[in-house]
Amino acid sequence: MATDDPPSPPAVGELMAAYRRGLDRDLDSLAAANPAVTLRRLDTTHAMPLEAPKRVAGLIREFVFAQG
């Protein structure tokens, strides 16, 4: 999950912050309730494959190999 928002006007930034708080809360609850859910946070925007390609590839590789 991306932790940074893309650049935006102040009013949109406030809405995104509220959205992110709710999303964090809901995803944390989901992961706590379901051991099959894996959640990772990256210090990127929604363009995480472009911003951190090695990290994203590494997480995918870890997930696939963990499935056996």
C-alpha positions as CSV (number, residue, x, y, z in Angstrom):
1,M,0.0,0.0,0.0
2,A,1.3,3.4,-0.9
3,T,1.8,5.8,1.9
4,D,2.4,9.1,0.0
5,D,-0.2,11.1,-1.9
6,P,0.5,12.6,-5.3
7,P,0.9,16.4,-5.4
8,S,-2.5,18.1,-5.2
9,P,-4.3,21.3,-4.2
10,P,-4.7,21.8,-0.4
11,A,-8.4,20.9,-0.4
12,V,-7.7,17.6,-2.1
13,G,-4.9,16.9,0.2
14,E,-7.2,17.2,3.2
15,L,-9.6,14.8,1.6
16,M,-6.9,12.4,0.8
17,A,-5.6,12.5,4.4
18,A,-9.1,11.6,5.7
19,Y,-9.4,8.8,3.0
20,R,-6.0,7.4,3.9
21,R,-6.8,7.3,7.7
22,G,-10.0,5.3,6.9
23,L,-8.2,3.0,4.5
24,D,-5.4,2.4,7.0
25,R,-8.0,1.6,9.7
26,D,-10.0,-0.8,7.4
27,L,-6.9,-2.6,5.9
28,D,-5.4,-3.0,9.4
29,S,-8.6,-4.6,10.6
30,L,-8.8,-6.8,7.6
31,A,-5.2,-8.1,8.0
32,A,-5.8,-8.6,11.8
33,A,-8.9,-10.7,11.2
34,N,-7.6,-12.7,8.3
35,P,-4.2,-14.4,8.4
36,A,-4.3,-15.0,4.6
37,V,-4.1,-11.2,4.0
38,T,-0.6,-9.7,3.7
39,L,-0.3,-5.9,3.9
40,R,2.9,-4.0,3.2
41,R,3.3,-0.2,3.2
42,L,5.7,1.5,0.9
43,D,6.8,5.1,1.1
44,T,5.7,5.8,-2.5
45,T,2.6,7.1,-4.3
46,H,0.2,5.0,-6.2
47,A,2.9,4.7,-8.9
48,M,4.9,2.4,-6.7
49,P,6.1,0.1,-9.5
50,L,7.7,3.1,-11.2
51,E,9.0,4.7,-8.0
52,A,10.4,1.5,-6.2
53,P,10.5,-1.3,-8.8
54,K,13.1,-3.4,-7.0
55,R,11.2,-3.2,-3.7
56,V,7.9,-4.1,-5.4
57,A,9.5,-7.0,-7.3
58,G,11.1,-8.2,-4.1
59,L,7.8,-8.2,-2.2
60,I,6.1,-10.0,-5.0
61,R,8.9,-12.6,-5.1
62,E,8.7,-13.1,-1.3
63,F,4.9,-13.6,-1.6
64,V,5.1,-16.1,-4.4
65,F,7.8,-18.2,-2.8
66,A,6.0,-18.2,0.5
67,Q,3.0,-19.8,-1.2
68,G,5.2,-22.9,-2.0
